[in-house]
Amino acid sequence: MKNHTVNIFHTTPLLIPAVCMMAGIVLGNHLFLSIPLCILLLLAMVIVTALLGRWAKLQTLGIVLSAVVLGLLVTEMDHSKVDDGEPSRIERTQQYFLHQRTLLLERLQSAGLSDDQYAVVAAMALGDKSTLTHQLKETYSKTGASHILALSGLHLGIIYALLSMLVVGRRWQMITQVAIILSIWAFVFLVGMSASVVRSAVMLTIYALLAIGHRRKMSVNTLAFTGIIMLLVTPRALFDVGFQMSFMAVFSILLFVPLFYRPFWAEYLMTHRLVSWLWGMVAVSIAAQIGVAPLIAYYFGRFSCYFLLTNFIVIPAATVILYLALGTLIIPSIGVILASIVGLLNTTLLYIATIPGATIEGLHPSVMLTASIYGVIFAAYYLLWLTIHNGKKE
């Protein structure tokens, strides 16, 4: 048992420091320590940890405490920031791109879309939710489709795939990957730099760097590293609902999807592409729902019962809509096709939302109950992981 415990955490060495740093940020919003004191504590912890090289368990404890103190430090530094009234270079860049977004939104408005159709396309393609009506938001929320209205890894993944197809070839791989990542970050500025889209861009950047070295594996470590980077820059992002849901969705996908694929032989899935696609949709949808359902219940008080059916509709539709939105910005006449598809999507989701039992309302668990639910989920995952790996050894 002991060896298994060590192994599972050895495969994700950045996860515990990331979680401890988050704990430090939470504490930093309740404890008011001076920045010099936090720096002294951090330096002391780092030195002591370095001297504990012979005692692995004590050194691990030192790393944990160092991560907590680092969280306290970045929180205190964030609290002490003084706004001098002058926009930073990043803010000026963001303002420039937001102006460009306004021009692109005007082009979409002139493409013949109805109000609801335009609202969905503006949210999905350019991150502007200002025109979404309450009824439209409710329809997407009840059916479990709200995630396609919030720019995230799905949208950036589609854009990354499109750009990758346009630069097929390995001859200039480093140059093309850098060009793709710069384009992705330009899009991030264009859509307003929300927490979920920044998380996706950081992970894609790491993925692209790994691709240059012919290592294309996304992992919990990548996610943890992304979280550490984002929280070092903006610790208050931890309390953003989009940040929490984005990270929990991806974390759950990285944990559970490999387990969901275990009933199938790899050779079978390679020769049965339709089965592979269908099961992939099921696995990712259920895994993501496991990660975000407690948060959705806590913040919004509901659970969408038909989320699986919805994802089979909205994910392919999102891909088509993003491509057509790009085409419409170049050739406005394509807007007729775009309007038809978005209209059909809205109508379909409205129908699903009216099916009896579409949602369970009025949940609103407490913070402790929400944390307990996550504890049960990840304890179940850990036991399943142990069972599988014990079976392998036997």
N, C-alpha and C positions, 0 to 999 in steps of 0.2 A: 504493500500500500504506500509506503513511504517513497519508494522509487518512482511510482507512478505520479505521485504528487509533485515530485521534483521535475519530472519530465514535462508535464503539461505546462508548468510555468517557465521552464527553460525554453520552450518553443515560443513564448511570448514575453521576453524579458522587459519590454517597455510598458506592458499593460499595468503592472502594479505601480511603477512611478507615476504614470499618467493619472491613475485613480487617486493616488495619494496627493498629487498636486491639486486635483479637483477638490479634495477634502480640505486642503490648505486654503484654497480660495474661498470655500464656504466659511471656514473659521475666520478668515480675514475680514469677512463682512460683519462679524460679531465681536472679534477681538481687535482692539485698536493699539497696535504696536508701532513704534517709530521705525522708520526705514533703516537708520544706522543699527538699531538693535537686531532687526531681521537679517541684515547683512552679516553682522557678527555671529549670529546664531548659525547662519548658513555656512559661513567659513569654518566655524568650529565643527559642525557636523561633517563637512566634507573632509576635513583633516582627520578627524577621529575615524571616519569610515575608511579612509585610505590606510590608516594604521592597523586596521582590523583584518588585513589580508589573510591571516592564518585561520581566522574564525569566520567561516562562511555565513553562519546564521546571524551572528552579530553584525557582520558587514551588510547583510541584507536588511537588517533592522535599521542600520545607519542610512542606507539608501532610501528606505521608506520615510524616515524622519526628515532627511534632507529634501525630499520631494514635497513633504508637507510644508516645511519652512519656505521653500521656493514659492509655493502657492501663496503663503502669507506675504512674502516680499512683493510679488508682482501685483497683488491686490492693493497693498499699501502704496505702491508706486502709482498705480492707476488712480487711487483716491486723491493723491497729492498733485495730480496734473493740473496745471493752471492754463486756462484758455486765454490766450493773449489777443484773441479777436482776429488774428491773421490765419487764413487757411493754410494747412500744410501742403506740401507738394502732392501727396497722395490725394488730399481733398480737392485740390485744383484739377488734378487728372480726372478724378471721379466726376466733378462738375462738368468738365468738357465732354466726357462720354455720355453723361445723362442728357446733355443738350443734343448730342447726336441721336440718342434714343428718342427724344421728342420728335425729331425730324422723321425718324423711321416709323413712329407711331402714326404720324400724320399721313404717311404713305399707305399704311394699312387701313386707315379710316376711309381713304378715298378708293378702296378696292371693292366696294359694294357689299361689305359685310353688315349684317344687322347688329343691333346694340349688343345682344348677348353673344353673338358669334365673335364680334370684335373683342369683347371683354375676355373671352376664353383664349383667343389667339394672342392678345396683348400680354396676358399673364403667362402663358406657356412659352412664348417665343422671346419676349423682351422683359419679363419680370414685373410688368405694370399691372397691379391688382386694383387700381383705383376705380375702374369702371365695373367691377364685378358687383352685381346686385346681391342683396341678402338672400333672395330666393335661389339664385344660381349657386351661391356658396353653400346653402343648405342642401341642395340637390347633390352636389359633389361630395359634401361631408357625409350625408346619410348613406351614400352608395360606397363610401371608402375610396373615392377618386380624388380627394383633395390634394394628394401628393403630386398629381400631374400639373396642378395650378401653381405649385411652389417649385421654383427652379432648384434642381438638385442633381444627384449623380446620374439619374436617368437621362435628363436633358443634355448634360455635358457629355455623357457617354455616347449619345447619338451624334452630337457635333464632332466629338473626337473620332468616331468611326467614319463619319463622312469625310473629314479632313484627311484621315489616314488612307481612305480609298483614293483620294485625289492625288496622293503622293506615293503611290505604290512603287516599291523598289528599295533595295538595300544599299545602293551605291553611295547615296548621300544621306544615310540614315541619321547621323547626328544632326546635320543641318535641318533635315525635314522635321525631326522630333522637336528641335528648338523652335522652329517656325510654328508648329502645331501648338505647342505650349504657350507661346506668345499670343497666338490667336485666341486660345482658350481664356487667357487672363484678360485680353482686351474685351472679350465677351462678358467676363465677370464684372469688369468696371462698367460695361454698358448696361447691365441689368441691375446694378445697385449694390453689389457686394453683400448680399445676405449671408448669414452664417452657413446655411446649407450649401450654397453654391461655392463659397470660399473653401469649405471642407472638401467638396468634390474636386475643385481645381487643385488644391494642394495634393490630394491623393493621386490625381491624374499626372501631376508634375513628377511625383515620385515614381509612378508607373512608367512614365516616358523615360526617365533616367535609367530605370532598371531595364527597359527595353533596349536601350543603347548597349547595355552590357549583356543583352540576350537573356535577361532574367525578368520574366513577365508575371510573376506571382504576387497577387495582392494578399495581404495577411493582416491579422490583428495587430501585429507590430507596426505596419504601415499606418493603420488607423490610429493607434496610440501615439505614434510620432507626429501625425497630423494634428491630433488634439493638443499635444504639448506645444507645438509651434503656435497654433492659434491662440491658446490661452496665455502664452508668454507675451504675445502682442496685445491681445484684448481679453483679459481675464473675466470681464463682465459678460462675455459671450456665453459663459457657462449657464447663465440664468435665462438665456434666450430659448424659447420653446422650439424654434426651428433647429437650433444647434443640438438640443437634447434629442429631438426626434430623429434628426439626420444621423447622428452618431449611433443611437441605439438601433436604428434600422439596419445600418451597415454592419454593426457589431454582431447582431443576431444573424444576419445573412452569412457572415464569415464563419460563424460557429456552427449553425444548424444545416446549411445547404449541403456541405460534404457528408453529413450524417444521413440526410434524406436521399442522397444518391447511392448509398451503400446497398440497397436491395437490387440494384441493377449491375450487370457486368459492363465494364467499360466498352468491350468489343460490341456488345449488343446495342448500346446507345450510339456508337459510331456508325453502325450499319442501319439503324432505324432512326433517321433524323427527325421524323415527325414526333415519335415518342419522346426523343430527347428534348425537343423544343417544348412539347406539352408538359412534360414532367419538370423541366427547368422553370417554366412559368409557375407551376404549382409550388415547387420547392422554394423559390425566391419569394413568392407572395406570402406563403405561410410563415417563412422565417422572418420576413420583415414585419409581419403582423404580430408575431410573438414579441418582437422587440419594441413595437410602438403602442400596442393595445393598452398596456397599463397607463402610459402617459396620456393617450387620447382620453381614456376614462377619467383620469385625474383632472385634465385641463378642460375637456369639452363634455364630459359626462355621458358619453355614448360609445356603443360598440356597433360597427357596421357588419351585419351578418352575411351579406352577400359580397364581401370584399374580393373573394376568389373569382366569382363570375365577372365582377367589375374589372379586375385586372386583365382578364383575357380580352376585354374590349378596349380599355383605355390605353394600355401600353402600345399595342400596334397602332392605334389611332394617333397617339402622341408622336410616334415616329413619322407617320405620314403628314401630320399637321405641321410639324417643325420643318420638314423638307418643303412643303407647299408654301409655308409662310416665307421662307427664304426665297423661293421662286417668285412669290407675289411681290416682294420688295423689288425684285429685278424686272419682272414682267407683270404689271398690275392685272392683266386680263386673266391670269391664273386664279385670281381671287374668287372667281365663280365656282371653281372646283373646291377651293378651300372652304367657301361658305357652305357648300352642300355637305361636306364631310363633318364640319364642326356642328352644323345644324342637326345632322343625323346623330352625332354623339350626344348632344344635349338632350335630344328627344328620347334616346335610349336610356340615358341615366335617369331622366325624369320618370320614365316608366318603372325602372328598377326601384327607385326611391318610394314608389307608391305600392309596391308589392307588400302584402302583410308580413310582418316580422322582419322588415328591412333593417331596423335598428333596435337596440336595447337602450333605452334612455334613462336618465336620472341616476347614473352610477356614482360619480364623484367620490372615489375612495380618498381617505386621508393620506398624508405623506407617508406615515408609518406603514399603512396597509399597502400602498403602492410599492414601497421599498421591500416589503415582505413578499409581495407577488414576484418581484424580480429575483429575490433570494430563492424562492421556490423554483423558478424557471431555470436559473443557472445551477442550482443544486441538482436538478433533474438532468441537465446537460452533462454535468460533471460525472454523475453516476453512470449515465449512458456511455460517456467517453471511457470510463474505467472498465465497464463491461466489455466494450469492443476491444480495448487494448489487452485486457486479460485473456480474452478469447484468442487474440492473435498469438500471444505467448504460449498458450496451450497447444 
